[in-house]
Amino acid sequence: MFTACEEHIDMAIDEFIFTYEEPPELRLIEELSVADDLHSKCQFCGAPTKYIVTKEVE
């Protein structure tokens, strides 16, 4: 799972695909009820997180 701001979402998607070799599911952090438990900062710059990049839940 990666966390990203608006500016770094492309980097997070690329990093996810490089790591897991499959396309990610993108979620807005405000849609998630567990948002407080997740990283509150972009992993690339430290800005507030806007997106969670994760594996699809089947």
DSSP file (Angstrom, degrees, kcal/mol; ACC not computed):
  #  RESIDUE AA STRUCTURE BP1 BP2  ACC     N-H-->O    O-->H-N    N-H-->O    O-->H-N    TCO  KAPPA ALPHA  PHI   PSI    X-CA   Y-CA   Z-CA
    1    1 A M              0   0    0      0, 0.0     2,-0.3     0, 0.0    53,-0.2   0.000 360.0 360.0 360.0 140.2    0.0    0.0    0.0
    2    2 A F  E     -A   53   0A   0     51,-2.5    51,-3.0     2,-0.0     2,-0.4  -0.943 360.0-147.7-126.5 149.9    1.2    3.5   -0.8
    3    3 A T  E     +A   52   0A   0     -2,-0.3    40,-1.9    49,-0.2     2,-0.3  -0.939  24.5 173.3-116.0 142.8   -0.1    6.9    0.3
    4    4 A A  E     -A   51   0A   0     47,-2.1    47,-2.8    -2,-0.4    46,-2.6  -0.996  27.7-131.6-150.6 151.6    0.1    9.9   -2.0
    5    5 A C        -     0   0    0     -2,-0.3     4,-0.5    44,-0.3     3,-0.4  -0.360  49.0 -90.4 -87.2 177.3   -0.9   13.5   -2.4
    6    6 A E  S >  S+     0   0    0      1,-0.2     3,-0.7     2,-0.2     4,-0.3   0.884 126.5  51.7 -56.9 -41.1   -2.5   14.9   -5.6
    7    7 A E  T 3  S+     0   0    0      1,-0.2     3,-0.3     2,-0.1    -1,-0.2   0.813 115.4  38.9 -68.6 -31.8    0.9   15.8   -7.0
    8    8 A H  T 3> S+     0   0    0     -3,-0.4     4,-2.0     1,-0.2    -1,-0.2   0.206  77.7 106.9-109.7  15.5    2.5   12.3   -6.5
    9    9 A I  H <> S+     0   0    0     -3,-0.7     4,-2.4    -4,-0.5     5,-0.2   0.887  80.9  54.3 -62.1 -37.6   -0.3    9.9   -7.4
   10   10 A D  H  > S+     0   0    0     -4,-0.3     4,-2.4    -3,-0.3    -1,-0.2   0.902 108.1  49.3 -62.6 -40.2    1.4    9.0  -10.6
   11   11 A M  H  > S+     0   0    0      2,-0.2     4,-2.6     1,-0.2    -1,-0.2   0.901 110.3  50.9 -64.6 -40.5    4.6    8.1   -8.7
   12   12 A A  H  X S+     0   0    0     -4,-2.0     4,-2.4     2,-0.2    -2,-0.2   0.904 110.5  48.7 -65.1 -41.5    2.6    6.0   -6.3
   13   13 A I  H  X S+     0   0    0     -4,-2.4     4,-2.5     2,-0.2     5,-0.2   0.941 112.9  47.7 -62.9 -47.3    0.9    4.1   -9.1
   14   14 A D  H  X S+     0   0    0     -4,-2.4     4,-2.4     1,-0.2    -2,-0.2   0.914 112.9  48.5 -59.4 -44.2    4.2    3.5  -10.9
   15   15 A E  H  X S+     0   0    0     -4,-2.6     4,-2.2     2,-0.2    -1,-0.2   0.887 111.0  50.9 -64.7 -39.6    5.8    2.3   -7.6
   16   16 A F  H  X S+     0   0    0     -4,-2.4     4,-3.3     2,-0.2     5,-0.4   0.946 111.8  46.2 -62.5 -49.2    2.9    0.0   -6.9
   17   17 A I  H  X S+     0   0    0     -4,-2.5     4,-2.0     1,-0.2    -2,-0.2   0.895 112.9  50.5 -62.8 -40.4    3.0   -1.6  -10.4
   18   18 A F  H  < S+     0   0    0     -4,-2.4    -1,-0.2    -5,-0.2    -2,-0.2   0.903 117.9  39.7 -61.8 -41.4    6.8   -2.0  -10.1
   19   19 A T  H  < S+     0   0    0     -4,-2.2    -2,-0.2    -5,-0.2    -3,-0.2   0.923 131.2  22.6 -75.6 -46.8    6.5   -3.7   -6.7
   20   20 A Y  H  < S-     0   0    0     -4,-3.3    -3,-0.2     2,-0.2    -2,-0.2   0.544  89.0-135.3-104.3  -9.9    3.4   -5.9   -7.2
   21   21 A E  S  < S+     0   0    0     -4,-2.0    -4,-0.2    -5,-0.4    -3,-0.1   0.850  75.0  87.4  55.4  38.9    3.3   -6.3  -11.0
   22   22 A E  S    S-     0   0    0     -6,-0.3    -2,-0.2    -5,-0.1    -1,-0.2  -0.973  87.2 -89.0-155.9 157.5   -0.4   -5.7  -11.1
   23   23 A P        -     0   0    0      0, 0.0    33,-0.4     0, 0.0     2,-0.1  -0.422  45.6-129.9 -72.0 146.8   -2.6   -2.6  -11.4
   24   24 A P        -     0   0    0      0, 0.0     2,-0.5     0, 0.0    31,-0.2  -0.387   8.1-119.3 -90.4 168.7   -3.7   -1.0   -8.1
   25   25 A E  E     -B   54   0A   0     29,-3.7    29,-2.4    -2,-0.1     2,-0.5  -0.936  28.7-147.0-100.9 131.2   -7.0    0.1   -6.7
   26   26 A L  E     +B   53   0A   0     -2,-0.5     2,-0.4    27,-0.2    27,-0.2  -0.865  19.1 179.7-102.2 132.1   -7.1    3.9   -6.1
   27   27 A R  E     -B   52   0A   0     25,-2.3    25,-2.8    -2,-0.5     2,-0.4  -0.994  30.0-123.9-131.7 137.5   -9.2    5.1   -3.1
   28   28 A L  E >   -B   51   0A   0     -2,-0.4     3,-1.8    23,-0.2     4,-0.5  -0.653  23.9-134.2 -73.0 132.8   -9.7    8.6   -1.9
   29   29 A I  G >  S+     0   0    0     21,-2.4     3,-1.2    -2,-0.4     6,-0.2   0.821 103.6  62.7 -62.0 -30.3   -8.7    8.7    1.8
   30   30 A E  G 3  S+     0   0    0     20,-0.4    -1,-0.3     1,-0.2    21,-0.1   0.687  97.6  58.8 -69.4 -16.2  -11.8   10.6    2.7
   31   31 A E  G <  S+     0   0    0     -3,-1.8     2,-0.4     4,-0.0    -1,-0.2   0.625  91.1  87.0 -83.0 -14.4  -13.9    7.6    1.5
   32   32 A L    X   -     0   0    0     -3,-1.2     3,-1.0    -4,-0.5     4,-0.1  -0.711  64.6-153.7 -95.1 134.6  -12.2    5.2    3.9
   33   33 A S  T 3  S+     0   0    0     -2,-0.4     3,-0.3     1,-0.2    -1,-0.1   0.663  97.3  56.5 -76.5 -15.3  -13.5    4.8    7.5
   34   34 A V  T >>  +     0   0    0      1,-0.2     3,-1.7     2,-0.1     4,-0.8   0.159  68.6 120.6 -99.4  18.1  -10.0    3.8    8.6
   35   35 A A  G X4  +     0   0    0     -3,-1.0     3,-0.8     1,-0.3    -1,-0.2   0.823  69.6  57.5 -54.3 -36.2   -8.4    7.0    7.4
   36   36 A D  G 34 S+     0   0    0     -3,-0.3    -1,-0.3     1,-0.2    -2,-0.1   0.785 104.3  53.0 -66.8 -25.9   -7.1    7.9   10.8
   37   37 A D  G <4 S+     0   0    0     -3,-1.7    -1,-0.2     2,-0.1    -2,-0.2   0.647  99.6  78.8 -82.9 -15.1   -5.2    4.6   11.1
   38   38 A L  S << S-     0   0    0     -3,-0.8     2,-0.1    -4,-0.8    14,-0.0  -0.382 101.9 -73.4 -89.9 168.5   -3.4    5.1    7.8
   39   39 A H        -     0   0    0      1,-0.2    -1,-0.2    -2,-0.1    -2,-0.1  -0.401  37.8-156.9 -58.3 131.6   -0.4    7.2    7.0
   40   40 A S  S    S+     0   0    0     -4,-0.1     9,-1.3    -2,-0.1     2,-0.4   0.418  70.1  67.3 -93.0   1.8   -1.5   10.9    7.1
   41   41 A K  B    S-C   48   0B   0      7,-0.3     6,-0.1   -36,-0.0     2,-0.1  -0.930  90.3-103.6-124.9 146.2    1.4   12.0    4.9
   42   42 A C     >  -     0   0    0      5,-3.7     4,-1.6    -2,-0.4   -38,-0.2  -0.439  27.5-136.5 -60.5 134.9    2.3   11.5    1.3
   43   43 A Q  T  4 S+     0   0    0    -40,-1.9    -1,-0.1     1,-0.2   -39,-0.1   0.625 100.3  47.6 -71.5 -11.7    5.2    9.0    1.2
   44   44 A F  T  4 S+     0   0    0    -41,-0.2    -1,-0.2     3,-0.1   -40,-0.1   0.715 133.0   2.2-102.9 -25.4    7.0   11.1   -1.5
   45   45 A C  T  4 S-     0   0    0     -3,-0.2    -2,-0.2     2,-0.2   -41,-0.0   0.514  88.9-112.8-140.8 -12.2    6.8   14.6    0.0
   46   46 A G     <  +     0   0    0     -4,-1.6     3,-0.1     1,-0.3    -3,-0.1   0.466  68.1 137.6  88.8   0.1    5.1   14.6    3.4
   47   47 A A  S    S-     0   0    0      1,-0.2    -5,-3.7    -6,-0.1    -1,-0.3  -0.308  70.0 -71.4 -71.0 163.8    2.1   16.6    2.2
   48   48 A P  B     -C   41   0B   0      0, 0.0    -7,-0.3     0, 0.0     2,-0.2  -0.301  58.3-108.0 -57.4 139.4   -1.4   15.5    3.5
   49   49 A T        +     0   0    0     -9,-1.3   -44,-0.3     1,-0.2     3,-0.1  -0.465  41.5 167.5 -71.2 136.6   -2.5   12.2    1.9
   50   50 A K        +     0   0    0    -46,-2.6   -21,-2.4     1,-0.3   -20,-0.4   0.629  63.9  38.9-114.3 -31.9   -5.3   12.3   -0.6
   51   51 A Y  E     -AB   4  28A   0    -47,-2.8   -47,-2.1   -23,-0.3     2,-0.5  -0.913  57.2-152.7-126.8 148.4   -5.1    8.8   -2.1
   52   52 A I  E     -AB   3  27A   0    -25,-2.8   -25,-2.3    -2,-0.3     2,-0.6  -0.982  13.6-159.7-111.7 129.0   -4.4    5.3   -1.0
   53   53 A V  E     +AB   2  26A   0    -51,-3.0   -51,-2.5    -2,-0.5     2,-0.3  -0.953  33.0 143.3-111.8 114.8   -3.0    3.0   -3.7
   54   54 A T  E     - B   0  25A   0    -29,-2.4   -29,-3.7    -2,-0.6     2,-0.1  -0.848  52.1 -74.3-145.7 173.7   -3.6   -0.6   -2.7
   55   55 A K        -     0   0    0     -2,-0.3     2,-0.1   -31,-0.2   -39,-0.0  -0.459  58.8 -97.2 -72.7 148.7   -4.4   -4.1   -4.0
   56   56 A E        -     0   0    0    -33,-0.4     2,-0.6    -2,-0.1    -1,-0.1  -0.413  32.5-128.7 -65.9 140.0   -7.9   -4.7   -5.2
   57   57 A V              0   0    0      1,-0.1    -1,-0.1    -2,-0.1    -3,-0.0  -0.819 360.0 360.0 -90.4 123.9  -10.2   -6.4   -2.6
   58   58 A E              0   0    0     -2,-0.6    -1,-0.1     0, 0.0    -2,-0.0   0.442 360.0 360.0 -96.2 360.0  -11.9   -9.4   -4.1
